[in-house]
Amino acid sequence: MQAARTGEDRTEIPGILHLDMDAFFASIEVRDDPALQGRRVVVGGAGARGVVAAASYPARERGIRSAMPMSTARRLAPDLVIVPPRIDHYRRVSAQVMELLHTVVAEVEQISVDEAFLDVRGAQRLFGPPEQVAALLRQRIREELGLPSSVGGSVSRAVAKIASAQAKPDGLLIVPAQRTAAFLAPLPVGVISGVGPRAQAGLEKLGVRTIGQLRELPPSTLARVLGPRAPKIARIADGTDRTGLGRRVRDRSLGTERTWDEDLTDPAEVRRRLTVMADDVARDLRRRGLIARGTVLKLRSPDGTTITRSVTLEQPTASGERLREHVVALWERERASMPRVRLAGVRATHLERHAGGLAQSELTGRSAGWHELEAAMDQAVERFGRSSLARGSTVNPADPPASGHGSQRSAERPKLD
């Protein structure tokens, strides 16, 4: 499977950038507390069931990674510094990063709290070729926000993301169009999004470990291993993919999940926690200008049994009340089979850009009241912080007051993926 090359390819501008903040949560904590500089810092829950949400690069040198149990991280690095997460603070810094990007580049697609794709073909008229635009962005993020970032560039979003990962930490790598196939050839197949562990195992049975080897497979063999993803992955592998911005919104989801130090057994407490998470996810939807056509509930028991349940909404929404109603109903159906909850997650799915208003049913009756209330709450939270107000039903008198450094005891991953 050989890539076609033309004279036009040799001058094609690699105008898609992927900017990824390096160890974002941990880097913010180190920036805010210089005493942490150079130390093995992780952000996450410190309890027996805590997990690592983010790890500084000194911590990663010991093999510590996000989603790792904190108990394992402690064994790998006895000098580990554990910082409780400050999710609202990270979101505010994320907004600052995205605002900075928009001052240079008109076309920005944020895909998570710490990364974005940019189409810089228009910006080059003012700021020069893509590598100069990327260097400018990284410099301004460093000087104005005090944070490191890495940028990859290519003629497609998939290869730009691979390039930014290769550039880490704190680096820049632009892959020219005519060098795409050569750049990818020695890399493991797993760096391509969509080639997961099962696909990797199937390819390895065929002796395929690198992208260069994958390109040599006949299309029929590739389809047998990768299924309907095969043509897209083949185009990425041979350097002919040209997918740009704004084509994946409907395939993305946004959500959060939390693990608690003590199992939840009180149904009222489970409902309260699910309500808080539904409100958090909905607030993120509204902030990003998105609406959801579906929602997913994830539950895990103390023995590790994990279930996910989903529902498709009749009308798209960005309302926490609407999401709460559905996830609580999903939990009620599973309540008897899972009386003890160790982890729960709420996710909004089938996302769409909010283009000119919600459905009429969202703006009438009871929904209208919630729409107005949530809009007012968003303004208050934006001005005074998340702890400034909350639903009465989500306030637990037993909860400790929030400190300046955050009191959340579990790792939260507010990612789009």
Secondary structure, 3 states (H helix, E strand, C coil): CCCCCCHHHHHCCCCEEEEEECCHHHHHHHHHCHHHCCCCEEEECCCCCCEEEEECHHHHCCCCCCCCEHHHHHHHCCCCEEECCCHHHHHHHHHHHHHHHHHHCCEEEEEECCEEEEECCCCHHHHCCHHHHHHHHHHHHHHHHCCCEEEEEECCHHHHHHHHHHHCCCCEEECCHHHHHHHHCCCEHHHCCCCCHHHHHHHHHCCCCEHHHHHCCCHHHHHHHHHHHHHHHHHHHHCCCCCCCCCCHHHCCEEEEEEEEEEECCHHHHHHHHHHHHHHHHHHHHHHCEEEEEEEEEEECCCCCEEEEEEEEEEEECCHHHHHHHHHHHHHHHCCCCCCEEEEEEEEEEEEECCCCCCHHHHCHHHHHHHHHHHHHHHHHHHHCHHHCCCHHHCCCCCCCCCCCCCCCCCCCCCEC
